[in-house]
């Protein structure tokens, strides 16, 4: 903190350290449905979230078992783009797979 004393003829100046919060992060989640093939879900996780086959399979099983599975945590704009890409890919393939984001 820099302070200039009033008795030396100058004005008093104080610099406060600004505390910059990191931007909020968002989880990207896949939601379970009864129609999208498991193999398609594994392929989507590998393609859009850069996971190896084993990790992608574990995430897919979590989606299947728990109703949702987290594919990654990203800044808002990246998470939003991934959600849009996954949804577009699933629709083009004729699958109802849901992908959502929520603040981490």
C-alpha positions in Angstrom: 0.0 0.0 0.0 1.4 3.4 -1.0 0.6 6.3 1.3 1.7 9.9 0.9 1.6 11.8 4.2 -0.6 15.0 4.3 2.1 16.9 6.3 4.5 16.9 3.3 2.2 19.2 1.3 0.8 16.5 -0.9 -2.5 14.8 -0.8 -3.1 11.4 0.9 -3.2 8.6 -1.7 -3.9 5.0 -0.8 -3.8 2.2 -3.3 -5.9 -0.8 -2.4 -5.0 -4.2 -3.7 -7.9 -5.2 -5.9 -9.0 -8.8 -5.3 -9.9 -10.2 -8.7 -12.0 -13.3 -8.5 -11.4 -16.0 -11.0 -14.3 -16.4 -13.5 -16.9 -19.0 -12.4 -16.3 -22.4 -13.8 -19.0 -24.7 -15.2 -19.5 -28.4 -15.2 -20.6 -30.0 -18.4 -22.9 -32.9 -17.8 -24.5 -35.6 -19.9 -27.9 -36.8 -18.8 -29.2 -40.3 -19.1 -32.0 -41.3 -21.4 -33.4 -44.7 -22.5 -32.6 -44.3 -26.2 -29.1 -43.1 -26.8 -26.7 -46.1 -27.3 -23.9 -46.4 -24.7 -21.3 -46.7 -27.5 -22.5 -43.3 -29.0 -22.1 -41.7 -25.5 -18.6 -43.1 -25.2 -17.7 -41.8 -28.6 -19.1 -38.3 -27.8 -17.1 -38.1 -24.6 -13.9 -39.1 -26.4 -14.5 -36.7 -29.2 -15.6 -33.6 -27.4 -14.0 -33.9 -24.0 -10.7 -35.5 -25.1 -11.0 -38.5 -22.8 -9.4 -41.9 -23.4 -11.7 -44.8 -24.0 -11.5 -46.1 -20.5 -12.3 -42.8 -18.9 -15.1 -42.2 -21.4 -16.6 -45.6 -20.5 -16.5 -44.8 -16.8 -18.3 -41.4 -17.4 -20.9 -43.2 -19.6 -21.5 -45.8 -16.8 -21.9 -42.9 -14.3 -24.5 -41.4 -16.7 -26.3 -44.7 -17.0 -26.2 -45.5 -13.3 -26.6 -42.1 -11.6 -28.6 -40.3 -14.3 -25.9 -37.8 -15.1 -22.1 -37.7 -15.5 -19.6 -34.9 -15.5 -17.4 -34.7 -18.6 -15.3 -31.7 -17.5 -15.2 -28.3 -15.9 -14.6 -25.2 -18.1 -15.0 -21.4 -18.2 -18.5 -20.4 -19.2 -17.9 -19.8 -22.9 -16.0 -23.1 -23.5 -18.6 -25.0 -21.5 -21.4 -23.4 -23.5 -19.7 -24.3 -26.8 -19.2 -27.9 -25.8 -22.8 -28.2 -24.8 -23.9 -26.9 -28.2 -21.5 -29.1 -30.1 -22.6 -32.2 -28.3 -26.3 -31.4 -28.7 -25.9 -30.7 -32.4 -23.9 -33.9 -32.9 -26.5 -36.0 -31.1 -29.4 -34.5 -33.0 -27.7 -35.1 -36.4 -27.2 -38.7 -35.3 -30.9 -39.0 -34.3 -30.3 -39.4 -30.6 -32.0 -37.5 -27.7 -28.8 -37.2 -25.6 -29.0 -34.2 -23.3 -25.9 -32.2 -22.4 -26.2 -29.3 -19.9 -23.9 -27.0 -17.9 -24.1 -25.8 -14.4 -21.9 -23.6 -12.2 -19.3 -25.7 -10.4 
